[in-house]
Amino acid sequence: MLFRSDTLQALTEADVALLVERIGLEAVIDLSVGPEAVEQGRGPLVTRDVTYLNAPLRKAEPNDEPPARQALWFSLQHLGAPTSVLGGVRAAAAFAGLPTVVHCAAGKDRTGLVVALLLALAGVERDAIGADYLPSGPHMEAVMMRFATWPRYRAHMATVAPQDVHGPRVDGAWRARRARRTVRRCAGSGR
């Protein structure tokens, strides 16, 4: 079982018990970088017997693309330098068949990319890959509101325009089509 998540630092003890005791969580793959991974990576799972792997994907750098194309630009940057994504893909593959959480801060861009590639490698239909990614959008507003209350993300969240919060909901069908084409192109090129 592979679970895609945002940061784990907001897990409650009930959430931790569900993941560890009922589901049998074996591994956490954290795609966060540097201080972000050190400060937030394990969350309350730090006290549990769960394997933790940090396979960092750098955060998206600012660019001039319109908000609806930001995630696509970010994904293309990572796919253009596959060693950036390979760590996350390899780490998840090592735990194939075992309950594993893959996460980053928001669980959308970095995590969405790695999970989309894993699904493609597993032979999942392209439409299903897009369908897996698109539900992130409706949850982004709550994730971003929570981020605005945490010191690590507060200053950055003050600069994010409200229309940029929703992620995949902004022209989600277009973004899903582009993601499918990107996955197909990269899979066909052997990357």
C-alpha positions as CSV (number, residue, x, y, z in Angstrom):
1,M,0.0,0.0,0.0
2,L,1.3,3.4,-0.9
3,F,-0.2,6.5,0.7
4,R,0.4,10.0,-0.6
5,S,0.4,12.7,2.1
6,D,1.2,16.2,3.1
7,T,3.4,16.9,6.1
8,L,3.2,14.5,8.9
9,Q,3.6,17.0,11.7
10,A,-0.1,17.5,12.1
11,L,-0.9,13.8,12.8
12,T,-2.7,13.1,16.0
13,E,-2.0,10.2,18.3
14,A,-5.1,8.5,16.8
15,D,-3.7,9.0,13.3
16,V,-0.4,7.5,14.4
17,A,-2.1,4.6,16.0
18,L,-4.2,3.9,12.8
19,L,-1.1,4.1,10.6
20,V,1.2,2.0,12.8
21,E,-1.0,-0.4,14.7
22,R,-3.9,-1.0,12.3
23,I,-2.3,-0.5,8.9
24,G,1.2,-1.7,9.9
25,L,3.1,1.3,8.4
26,E,6.6,0.2,7.5
27,A,8.2,3.2,5.9
28,V,8.0,7.0,5.5
29,I,9.6,8.5,2.4
30,D,10.1,12.2,2.9
31,L,10.7,14.3,-0.2
32,S,11.4,17.4,1.7
33,V,14.8,19.1,1.6
34,G,17.3,20.2,4.2
35,P,16.0,22.0,7.3
36,E,12.4,21.3,6.2
37,A,13.0,17.6,6.4
38,V,14.8,17.9,9.8
39,E,12.1,20.1,11.3
40,Q,9.0,18.5,10.0
41,G,9.9,15.2,8.3
42,R,8.8,12.5,10.8
43,G,6.3,14.4,12.8
44,P,4.9,12.4,15.7
45,L,6.0,9.1,13.9
46,V,9.5,9.9,15.2
47,T,8.7,7.9,18.4
48,R,7.5,4.8,16.4
49,D,9.4,1.9,14.9
50,V,8.9,3.0,11.3
51,T,11.7,3.3,8.7
52,Y,12.4,6.9,7.6
53,L,14.1,7.7,4.4
54,N,14.8,11.2,3.1
55,A,14.8,11.4,-0.7
56,P,14.8,15.1,-1.2
57,L,13.3,16.8,-4.3
58,R,14.1,20.5,-4.3
59,K,11.2,22.9,-3.9
60,A,9.9,24.7,-7.0
61,E,11.9,27.8,-7.8
62,P,10.0,31.0,-8.7
63,N,9.3,31.4,-12.4
64,D,7.3,33.5,-14.8
65,E,4.7,30.8,-15.7
66,P,1.1,31.6,-14.9
67,P,-0.2,30.0,-11.8
68,A,-2.1,27.3,-13.7
69,R,1.2,26.1,-15.2
70,Q,3.4,26.2,-12.1
71,A,3.1,22.5,-11.2
72,L,3.7,21.4,-14.8
73,W,6.8,23.6,-15.0
74,F,8.0,22.2,-11.7
75,S,7.4,18.6,-12.9
76,L,9.2,19.2,-16.2
77,Q,12.2,20.5,-14.3
78,H,12.5,17.4,-12.2
79,L,11.9,15.1,-15.2
80,G,14.6,16.9,-17.1
81,A,17.0,15.9,-14.3
82,P,15.8,12.4,-13.5
83,T,18.4,11.9,-10.7
84,S,16.3,14.3,-8.7
85,V,13.2,12.1,-8.9
86,L,15.0,8.7,-8.9
87,G,15.7,8.8,-5.1
88,G,12.0,8.9,-4.3
89,V,11.0,6.4,-6.9
90,R,13.8,3.9,-5.8
91,A,12.9,4.4,-2.2
92,A,9.2,3.6,-2.8
93,A,10.1,0.7,-5.0
94,A,12.2,-0.8,-2.2
95,F,9.1,-1.0,0.0
96,A,6.8,-2.2,-2.8
97,G,3.9,-4.2,-1.2
98,L,4.5,-2.8,2.3
99,P,2.5,0.0,3.8
100,T,4.5,3.2,3.0
101,V,3.8,6.9,3.2
102,V,5.3,9.2,0.6
103,H,5.1,12.9,1.5
104,C,6.4,16.4,1.3
105,A,5.0,19.7,2.7
106,A,1.8,19.9,0.8
107,G,1.6,16.4,-0.7
108,K,0.9,17.8,-4.2
109,D,3.8,18.8,-6.4
110,R,6.8,16.7,-5.2
111,T,4.8,13.8,-3.9
112,G,2.3,14.0,-6.7
113,L,5.1,13.7,-9.3
114,V,6.8,10.7,-7.6
115,V,3.5,8.9,-7.1
116,A,2.4,9.6,-10.7
117,L,5.7,8.0,-11.9
118,L,5.3,5.0,-9.6
119,L,1.8,4.5,-10.9
120,A,3.0,4.8,-14.5
121,L,5.8,2.3,-13.8
122,A,3.2,-0.1,-12.3
123,G,1.2,0.0,-15.5
124,V,-1.7,2.1,-14.2
125,E,-3.8,3.8,-17.0
126,R,-2.9,7.4,-17.7
127,D,-6.4,8.6,-16.9
128,A,-6.3,6.9,-13.5
129,I,-3.0,8.6,-12.8
130,G,-4.6,12.0,-13.5
131,A,-7.6,11.1,-11.5
132,D,-5.3,10.2,-8.5
133,Y,-3.6,13.6,-8.7
134,L,-6.6,15.9,-9.2
135,P,-8.3,15.4,-5.7
136,S,-5.3,17.3,-4.2
137,G,-6.9,20.6,-5.3
138,P,-9.9,20.8,-3.1
139,H,-7.7,20.1,0.0
140,M,-5.1,22.7,-0.7
141,E,-7.0,25.6,0.9
142,A,-7.1,23.8,4.2
143,V,-3.4,22.7,3.9
144,M,-2.4,26.3,3.1
145,M,-4.4,27.7,6.0
146,R,-2.7,25.3,8.3
147,F,0.7,26.3,6.9
148,A,-0.1,29.9,7.6
149,T,-0.2,29.1,11.3
150,W,3.2,27.4,11.4
151,P,6.4,29.5,11.8
152,R,8.3,27.5,9.1
153,Y,5.7,28.4,6.4
154,R,4.0,31.6,7.7
155,A,6.2,34.2,5.8
156,H,5.9,32.3,2.5
157,M,2.1,31.8,2.8
158,A,1.7,35.5,3.3
159,T,3.0,36.0,-0.3
160,V,0.7,33.4,-1.9
161,A,-2.2,34.8,-3.8
162,P,-5.6,33.2,-2.9
163,Q,-6.1,32.1,-6.5
164,D,-2.8,30.2,-6.4
165,V,-3.7,28.1,-3.4
166,H,-5.9,25.6,-5.1
167,G,-3.3,23.9,-7.2
168,P,-4.8,21.2,-9.5
169,R,-8.3,22.7,-9.3
170,V,-7.0,25.5,-11.5
171,D,-7.5,24.1,-15.0
172,G,-7.1,20.6,-13.6
173,A,-8.1,18.8,-16.8
174,W,-5.5,20.6,-18.8
175,R,-2.8,19.9,-16.2
176,A,-3.8,16.2,-16.0
177,R,-3.5,15.9,-19.8
178,R,-0.1,17.6,-19.8
179,A,1.1,15.3,-16.9
180,R,-0.1,12.2,-18.9
181,R,1.8,13.4,-22.0
182,T,4.9,14.1,-19.9
183,V,4.8,10.7,-18.2
184,R,4.3,9.0,-21.6
185,R,7.2,11.0,-23.2
186,C,9.6,10.2,-20.4
187,A,8.6,6.5,-20.2
188,G,9.0,6.2,-24.0
189,S,12.5,7.9,-23.8
190,G,13.7,5.4,-21.2
191,R,14.2,8.1,-18.6
